[in-house]
Amino acid sequence: MQRWRRIGEILQQDFEIPLERIEAALREQEQKGDRLGQVLIKMKALDSATLAKALAVQFELSFLETFPEESSTEDLLDLIPISFAKEYRIYPLSRQNGRLQVAVADPLDTRPLNDLSTLTREDIEPCVATPEEILRAINRGYEKQAGDSAEVIEEIEGKNDGDLVRNLEPADLIDTSDEAPIIRFVNSLITQGYKERASDIHIEPFERDMVVRYRIDGILYEVLHPPLKAHAGIVSRIKIMAQLNIAEKRLPQDGRFRVRVAGRDVDIRVSTLPTAFGERVVLRLLDKASSILSLQEIGLGSALLGQFEGMIRKSHGIFLVTGPTGSGKTTTLYAALNRLNNREKNIITVEDPIEYQLAGVGQIQVNPKINLTFANGLRSILRQDPDIIMVGEIRDRETAEIAVQSALTGHMVFSTLHTNDAAGALTRLVEMGIEPFLAASSIVGILAQRLVRRICPHCKETVAPPAELLDQLGGECDLPVNPTFYQGRGCARCMDIGYWGRSGIYELMTIDETVRELLLQDKDAATIKQAAMRRGMQSLRAAGVAKALQGETSLEEILRVTQEEV
């Protein structure tokens, strides 16, 4: 008969965890009463996968490293409530000959296994997996089981108006269970939007119908036509979630709420707007768990990266990022701040809204209701002895003047402007009332950017573009003799769109003596841009064509996002 082995012995002998770490964990265990494996994980002497493998060895169970993406366990999920599965980290795998195989994270806890055996009247055969892997399987499996918005629409349309009105009363929306069709519709709308990478969900009523659209990679797609009779209930449900006034339907309202989708925290901003046929609602989805992208991940090529870093690492000055709304300006500034963030720097931001949390950085949320504007926030920041300041946007002369003075008195200032190109930012500041000599001496660099959709890698193919498209490039871009471009054919993975994800194209202007002289001479933006291009600056369109030639995006996409350049 094989001798029972303790978990510490298994970890030492089979997984080479040093004896001194195990002894230290045992002393910690005596004081706090935690399990040895959990103590070792807290001490960072062990990871959850190694612990799961050791538990499998101890109990002579099989270890499941990953769950298959496609499985036939959907019918088994009806046996286990999702709350039970998440609480005990348990997931059904298969059922055969009166035995139910399940994955568990903690084989020591036999209570859920006994409960499950009583519930199903079957023998339970456990295997071991990590808690993280089981949670991923739970989120994936139960999300498929929940169905989609279209199925809920069929249920809503099948109800008579009397039943539906009862479900749409505000009190019922608060108190009713998640089985109510309107609640399930709103939940599935958010879940489906998150799953399809939507940044915004638009709910728009018209005279005879209602339309739901998702903004995916910057483009709006029509996805659903819920019955118009459900509009009031859908809007009321969203208002309740965002803690807005459900009785007020004549004025715009703004709010926010947070939900968990597939185990991830999603922050949702809500905006309502009264129209002739009812209230429009826009939900903006922000994944709080998403990490801040690096400068390479946002699409900044190696050629520009060195210049960019040289500008942002200066001890003082203003660095501006320009582009239209939704072009990724804030994401670029976060990537820059993340690169500069260390214990030697005091970094403070004033933003509207705060989109990401930056560890070690002081972030201020603009609040006009209490007169906390960009300008007032910036004044307060200057009393906090900052090294680096980020102002979400320069919107008025007052903010621009404080930013310029901050740069001239030894601070590095990052901010954004809404202009079409880099040269336009210089003239915009002058139009705001900044003296040309102050703008010329304070600004160290300007980055103009756009977001272009990436071609789906699963249906990518070469294409010969029409001659008229090539003619639209003008003389601004140097093309090879027989250029090869690419496009996405459209497939199930990209919802037949042909694109998946986005990347940035950039125009980086260095403020050198030539540019300063032209600004002091009150030259227009076009003249300044042409001078910068003669000195080596690559325009947005040229940067985009280079990405199209590399197969990252299509020529049509480049022409779409840079059409205002010509």
C-alpha positions in Angstrom: 0.0 0.0 0.0 1.4 3.4 -1.1 2.3 5.7 1.8 0.3 8.9 2.0 2.5 11.9 1.2 2.0 15.4 2.5 1.8 18.3 0.1 5.0 19.8 1.4 6.9 16.6 0.8 5.5 16.4 -2.8 6.4 20.0 -3.5 9.9 19.5 -2.3 10.6 16.1 -3.9 8.6 16.2 -7.1 8.6 19.9 -7.9 11.9 21.0 -6.4 10.6 23.7 -4.1 13.4 24.5 -1.6 13.1 23.0 1.8 13.8 26.4 3.5 10.8 28.0 1.6 8.5 25.2 2.7 9.7 25.5 6.4 9.1 29.2 6.3 5.7 28.6 4.9 4.9 26.1 7.6 5.8 28.7 10.3 3.5 31.2 8.5 0.8 28.5 8.4 1.0 27.9 12.1 0.4 31.7 12.8 -2.4 32.3 10.2 -4.0 28.9 9.7 -4.0 29.1 5.9 -3.2 26.1 3.7 0.4 25.5 2.9 -0.1 25.8 -0.8 -1.8 29.2 -0.5 0.9 30.4 1.8 3.6 29.5 -0.7 1.6 31.2 -3.5 1.5 34.4 -1.3 5.2 34.1 -0.7 5.6 33.9 -4.6 7.5 30.6 -4.0 4.8 28.7 -6.1 2.3 29.3 -8.9 -1.2 28.0 -9.1 -0.4 25.6 -11.9 2.3 23.9 -9.8 0.1 23.7 -6.8 -2.7 22.1 -8.9 -0.3 19.5 -10.3 1.0 18.7 -6.8 -2.6 18.2 -5.5 -3.3 15.9 -8.4 -0.3 13.8 -7.4 -1.3 13.8 -3.8 -4.8 12.6 -4.5 -3.8 10.4 -7.5 -6.1 12.4 -9.8 -5.5 13.5 -13.4 -4.4 17.1 -14.0 -6.1 19.2 -16.8 -3.9 21.9 -18.0 -6.3 23.6 -20.4 -9.9 23.2 -21.4 -10.8 22.6 -25.1 -12.3 25.7 -26.8 -15.0 23.7 -28.4 -16.7 21.2 -26.1 -20.0 19.3 -25.8 -20.6 20.2 -22.1 -23.4 22.7 -22.8 -26.1 20.3 -21.7 -24.2 19.5 -18.5 -24.2 23.2 -17.5 -27.9 23.0 -16.7 -27.0 20.7 -13.8 -24.9 23.3 -12.0 -26.0 26.8 -11.2 -23.3 29.4 -12.3 -23.1 30.8 -8.7 -22.3 27.3 -7.4 -19.7 26.7 -10.1 -18.0 30.0 -9.5 -18.0 29.7 -5.7 -16.5 26.3 -5.6 -14.5 26.5 -8.8 -16.1 23.4 -10.3 -16.8 22.7 -14.0 -18.5 19.6 -15.6 -16.5 17.9 -18.3 -18.3 14.7 -19.4 -21.0 12.2 -18.4 -20.6 8.5 -19.1 -22.0 5.3 -17.7 -23.5 7.0 -14.6 -20.3 8.9 -13.8 -19.9 12.7 -14.0 -16.4 13.9 -14.6 -15.7 17.4 -13.2 -12.7 19.7 -12.9 -12.1 21.1 -9.4 -9.5 23.5 -8.1 -9.5 22.1 -4.5 -9.9 18.3 -4.2 -9.6 18.7 -0.4 -13.0 20.3 -0.3 -15.4 17.4 -0.8 -18.6 19.2 0.2 -19.5 20.5 -3.3 -18.7 17.0 -4.8 -21.0 15.4 -2.3 -23.7 18.0 -3.0 -23.3 17.5 -6.8 -23.5 13.7 -6.4 -26.8 14.1 -4.4 -28.2 16.6 -7.0 -27.4 14.5 -10.1 -27.6 11.0 -8.5 -24.4 10.1 -10.2 -20.9 9.2 -9.1 -18.5 12.1 -9.3 -15.1 11.6 -10.9 -12.9 14.7 -10.1 -9.8 15.9 -11.9 -7.7 18.9 -10.9 -7.2 22.2 -12.8 -6.1 25.7 -11.8 -8.7 28.1 -10.4 -8.0 30.5 -13.2 -8.5 27.9 -16.0 -11.8 26.7 -14.4 -13.1 30.3 -14.2 -12.2 30.9 -17.8 -14.1 27.8 -18.8 -17.1 28.8 -16.6 -17.3 32.3 -18.3 -16.9 30.8 -21.8 -19.4 27.9 -21.2 -22.2 29.8 -19.5 -21.9 32.8 -21.9 -22.7 30.4 -24.8 -25.6 28.9 -22.8 -27.1 32.3 -22.1 -28.1 32.8 -25.7 -28.0 36.1 -27.6 -30.1 39.3 -27.9 -31.9 38.0 -31.0 -33.4 35.1 -29.0 -34.7 37.5 -26.3 -36.2 39.8 -29.0 -38.3 36.8 -30.2 -39.5 36.3 -26.6 -40.4 40.0 -26.3 -42.3 40.0 -29.6 -44.2 37.0 -28.5 -45.6 38.7 -25.4 -48.7 40.7 -25.6 -48.6 44.4 -24.7 -50.2 43.9 -21.3 -47.6 41.4 -20.1 -44.8 43.5 -21.5 -46.0 46.7 -19.8 -46.0 44.9 -16.5 -42.4 43.9 -17.1 -41.5 47.5 -18.0 -42.6 49.2 -14.7 -39.5 50.7 -12.9 -40.3 48.9 -9.7 -40.5 45.6 -11.5 -37.2 46.3 -13.2 -35.5 46.8 -9.9 -37.0 43.9 -8.0 -37.5 41.3 -10.7 -35.1 38.4 -11.3 -32.8 38.1 -14.2 -35.5 36.0 -16.0 -37.4 39.2 -17.0 -37.0 39.6 -20.8 -36.0 43.3 -20.7 -33.3 42.6 -18.1 -32.0 39.7 -20.0 -32.0 41.7 -23.2 -29.9 44.5 -21.8 -27.5 42.0 -20.2 -27.1 40.1 -23.5 -26.7 43.4 -25.4 -23.8 44.4 -23.2 -22.3 40.8 -23.2 -22.6 40.5 -27.0 -21.1 43.9 -27.6 -18.2 43.2 -25.3 -17.6 39.8 -27.0 -17.6 41.5 -30.4 -15.1 44.2 -29.3 -17.6 47.0 -29.5 -16.5 50.3 -28.0 -20.0 51.8 -28.1 -23.5 50.5 -28.2 -26.2 52.8 -29.8 -29.9 52.3 -29.1 -31.9 54.6 -31.5 -35.7 54.9 -31.7 -37.4 55.9 -34.9 -41.0 56.4 -35.9 -41.8 52.7 -36.6 -38.9 50.7 -35.2 -35.8 50.8 -33.0 -32.2 50.1 -34.1 -29.2 48.8 -32.1 -25.8 49.5 -33.6 -22.3 48.5 -32.4 -19.2 50.6 -33.1 -16.4 48.1 -33.8 -13.0 49.4 -34.8 -14.4 52.9 -35.3 -17.2 51.9 -37.7 -20.9 51.6 -36.7 -22.7 48.3 -37.7 -26.4 47.7 -37.4 -26.9 44.5 -35.5 -30.5 44.3 -34.1 -34.1 45.7 -34.6 -35.8 45.2 -31.2 -39.6 45.9 -31.1 -40.4 49.5 -30.5 -42.8 48.7 -27.7 -39.8 47.6 -25.6 -37.9 50.9 -26.0 -39.3 52.5 -22.8 -38.4 49.4 -20.7 -34.9 49.1 -22.2 -34.1 52.8 -21.5 -35.6 52.6 -18.0 -33.5 49.5 -17.2 -30.3 51.2 -18.4 -31.1 54.4 -16.4 -31.7 52.3 -13.2 -28.3 50.6 -13.7 -26.6 54.0 -14.2 -28.6 55.6 -11.3 -30.2 58.2 -13.5 -33.6 59.8 -13.1 -36.1 57.5 -14.9 -38.9 60.0 -14.7 -36.9 62.7 -16.6 -37.3 62.1 -20.4 -37.0 65.7 -21.6 -33.4 66.5 -20.7 -30.1 64.7 -21.6 -28.5 62.7 -18.8 -25.1 61.2 -18.2 -24.2 58.4 -15.9 -22.1 55.3 -15.5 -22.1 51.8 -14.0 -19.8 48.8 -13.7 -20.6 45.2 -14.6 -18.6 42.0 -14.9 -18.6 40.3 -18.3 -16.9 36.9 -18.6 -15.1 37.6 -15.3 -13.7 41.0 -16.4 -14.7 44.4 -15.0 -16.3 46.6 -17.6 -16.9 50.3 -16.9 -19.9 51.6 -18.9 -20.6 55.3 -19.5 -24.2 56.1 -20.3 -25.5 59.1 -22.3 -29.2 59.7 -23.0 -30.6 62.2 -25.4 -34.3 63.1 -26.0 -35.3 63.0 -29.7 -38.6 63.3 -31.6 -39.3 59.5 -31.2 -37.9 58.9 -27.7 -34.6 58.9 -25.9 -31.5 57.8 -27.7 -29.0 55.9 -25.5 -25.3 55.4 -26.1 -23.2 53.1 -23.9 -19.4 53.4 -24.0 -17.6 50.2 -22.9 -14.3 50.5 -21.2 -12.5 47.3 -20.1 -11.0 48.1 -16.7 -8.8 45.0 -16.9 -7.2 45.9 -20.2 -3.6 46.8 -19.8 -1.9 50.0 -21.0 -0.4 49.4 -24.4 3.3 50.0 -25.0 4.7 52.4 -27.6 5.4 49.4 -29.9 1.9 48.0 -29.5 0.2 51.2 -30.5 1.9 50.9 -33.9 4.8 53.3 -33.4 7.5 52.0 -35.8 11.1 51.8 -34.9 11.9 54.7 -37.2 9.8 57.1 -35.2 10.3 55.5 -31.8 13.8 57.0 -31.2 12.6 60.5 -32.1 9.5 60.1 -30.0 11.4 59.0 -26.9 13.9 61.8 -27.4 11.0 64.3 -27.3 9.1 62.9 -24.3 12.2 62.5 -22.2 13.1 66.3 -22.3 13.1 68.0 -18.9 10.6 70.7 -20.0 8.4 71.7 -22.8 5.1 70.8 -24.4 4.4 67.6 -26.3 1.1 67.6 -28.2 -0.8 64.7 -29.7 -3.4 65.7 -32.3 -6.2 64.1 -34.2 -10.0 63.8 -34.3 -12.1 62.3 -31.6 -11.6 58.5 -31.3 -8.1 58.5 -33.0 -6.3 57.1 -29.9 -4.7 60.3 -28.6 -5.2 59.5 -24.9 -4.0 55.9 -25.4 -0.7 57.3 -26.9 -0.2 59.7 -24.0 -0.8 56.8 -21.5 1.8 54.7 -23.4 4.3 57.7 -23.1 3.5 58.2 -19.4 3.9 54.5 -18.7 7.3 54.5 -20.3 8.4 57.5 -18.2 6.8 56.4 -14.9 9.3 55.6 -12.2 9.9 56.5 -8.5 12.1 59.4 -9.5 9.3 61.3 -11.3 6.2 63.0 -9.9 3.6 62.6 -12.6 0.1 64.2 -12.2 -2.7 64.2 -14.8 -6.0 66.1 -15.1 -8.4 64.1 -17.3 -12.0 63.9 -18.5 -12.6 61.0 -18.1 -9.9 58.9 -16.4 -9.9 55.9 -18.8 -7.0 53.9 -17.3 -5.6 53.6 -13.8 -1.8 54.3 -13.8 0.0 53.0 -10.7 2.1 55.6 -9.1 0.5 58.5 -11.0 -1.8 61.1 -9.5 -4.9 61.4 -11.6 -7.5 64.1 -11.3 -11.1 63.8 -12.8 -12.4 67.1 -14.2 -15.8 68.1 -12.6 -17.3 71.3 -14.0 -20.2 71.1 -11.5 -17.7 72.1 -8.7 -15.6 74.3 -11.1 -12.8 71.8 -11.3 -11.9 72.5 -15.0 -8.8 71.7 -16.9 -7.4 75.2 -16.1 -8.2 75.1 -12.4 -6.9 71.5 -12.1 -3.7 72.5 -13.9 -3.2 75.4 -11.5 -3.5 73.1 -8.5 -1.1 70.6 -10.0 1.6 73.2 -10.3 1.6 73.5 -6.5 2.3 69.8 -6.1 5.9 70.0 -7.4 5.3 67.9 -10.5 8.0 66.8 -13.0 5.5 65.7 -15.7 1.9 66.9 -16.2 -0.7 65.5 -18.5 -3.7 67.7 -19.5 -6.4 65.6 -21.1 -7.2 68.3 -23.7 -6.4 72.0 -24.3 -9.8 73.4 -25.0 -9.5 77.1 -24.3 -7.1 80.0 -24.1 -6.8 79.8 -20.3 -5.7 76.2 -20.3 -3.3 76.9 -23.2 -1.6 79.8 -21.4 -1.1 77.8 -18.1 0.3 74.9 -20.1 2.8 77.2 -21.9 3.9 78.9 -18.7 4.3 75.5 -17.0 6.6 74.3 -19.9 8.6 77.5 -19.7 9.1 77.2 -15.9 10.6 73.7 -16.1 7.8 71.2 -16.4 7.2 68.6 -19.1 3.6 68.9 -20.3 1.7 66.4 -22.4 -1.7 67.3 -23.9 -4.0 66.8 -26.9 -5.6 69.1 -29.5 -8.3 68.5 -32.1 -6.5 69.3 -35.4 -6.1 67.4 -38.6 -2.3 67.4 -38.7 0.7 68.3 -36.7 1.3 71.7 -38.3 -2.3 72.7 -37.6 -1.7 72.4 -33.8 0.8 75.3 -34.0 -1.6 77.6 -35.7 -4.5 76.5 -33.5 -2.6 77.6 -30.4 -1.9 81.0 -32.0 -5.6 81.3 -32.8 -6.4 80.6 -29.2 -4.3 83.7 -28.2 -0.9 82.2 -27.5 1.9 84.5 -28.8 3.8 82.8 -31.7 7.2 83.3 -29.9 5.8 81.5 -26.8 4.4 78.6 -28.8 7.6 78.3 -30.8 9.8 78.2 -27.7 7.7 75.9 -25.5 6.6 73.1 -27.9 9.2 70.3 -28.4 7.2 68.1 -30.7 3.7 67.3 -32.2 2.4 63.9 -33.1 -0.6 63.7 -35.4 -2.3 60.3 -35.6 -5.2 58.2 -37.0 -6.4 54.7 -36.3 -6.6 52.3 -39.2 -8.3 48.9 -39.2 -6.0 45.9 -39.4 -6.7 43.3 -42.1 -8.1 40.1 -40.6 -5.2 37.6 -40.6 -7.5 34.7 -41.2 -8.9 35.9 -44.6 -6.1 38.1 -45.8 -5.4 38.0 -49.6 -3.5 40.1 -52.1 -5.3 42.5 -54.4 -4.5 44.8 -57.3 -6.0 48.2 -56.5 -7.8 50.1 -59.2 -5.8 52.8 -60.9 -8.0 55.6 -59.6 -7.1 54.6 -56.0 -3.4 54.9 -56.8 -4.0 58.2 -58.5 -5.6 59.5 -55.3 -2.3 59.1 -53.5 -0.9 62.0 -55.5 2.8 62.8 -55.5 2.9 62.5 -51.7 3.9 58.8 -51.5 6.7 57.0 -53.3 5.4 53.6 -54.6 7.3 50.7 -56.0 6.9 49.9 -59.7 4.4 47.0 -59.2 3.0 47.6 -55.7 1.2 44.7 -53.9 -1.6 45.6 -51.6 -3.9 43.4 -49.4 -7.5 43.1 -48.3 -9.6 41.0 -46.0 -12.1 38.7 -47.9 -14.3 38.4 -44.8 -14.8 35.3 -42.7 -16.6 34.1 -39.6 -13.8 35.2 -37.3 -14.1 38.9 -38.4 -17.9 38.7 -38.9 -17.4 39.0 -42.7 -16.0 42.6 -42.2 -12.4 41.8 -43.4 -10.8 43.7 -40.5 -9.8 42.7 -37.0 -8.4 45.3 -34.5 -6.7 48.7 -35.2 -3.3 50.2 -35.3 -2.0 53.7 -35.5 -0.4 55.8 -38.3 1.7 58.8 -37.2 3.1 62.1 -38.4 5.8 63.3 -36.0 6.9 67.0 -36.3 10.1 68.1 -34.7 10.0 71.8 -33.8 13.3 72.9 -35.2 14.6 76.4 -36.1 13.0 76.3 -39.6 9.5 75.6 -38.1 10.0 78.2 -35.4 11.0 80.8 -38.0 7.9 80.1 -40.1 5.7 80.3 -37.1 7.2 83.7 -36.0 6.5 84.9 -39.6 2.8 83.9 -39.1 2.9 81.4 -42.0 -0.1 79.1 -42.4 -0.2 75.4 -41.5 0.2 74.1 -45.1 3.5 76.1 -45.5 4.8 74.8 -42.2 3.9 71.2 -43.1 5.6 71.4 -46.5 8.8 72.7 -44.9 8.7 69.9 -42.3 8.3 67.3 -45.0 11.2 68.7 -46.9 13.3 68.2 -43.8 12.2 64.5 -43.5 8.8 64.4 -41.8 6.6 61.6 -43.1 3.0 62.6 -43.6 0.0 60.6 -42.2 -0.9 59.4 -45.7 2.7 58.3 -46.5 2.9 56.5 -43.2 -0.4 54.8 -44.0 0.6 53.7 -47.4 3.8 52.2 -45.9 1.6 50.1 -43.6 -0.6 49.1 -46.5 2.4 47.9 -48.5 3.5 45.8 -45.4 0.1 44.1 -45.4 -1.2 45.5 -42.1 -4.1 47.4 -43.6 -5.8 48.1 -46.9 -5.3 51.0 -49.3 -9.1 51.8 -49.1 -8.7 52.2 -45.3 -5.8 54.6 -45.6 -7.7 56.7 -48.1 -10.7 56.7 -45.8 -8.9 58.0 -42.6 -6.6 60.5 -44.4 -9.1 62.0 -46.9 -9.0 65.4 -45.2 -5.3 65.6 -45.8 -5.7 66.5 -49.5 
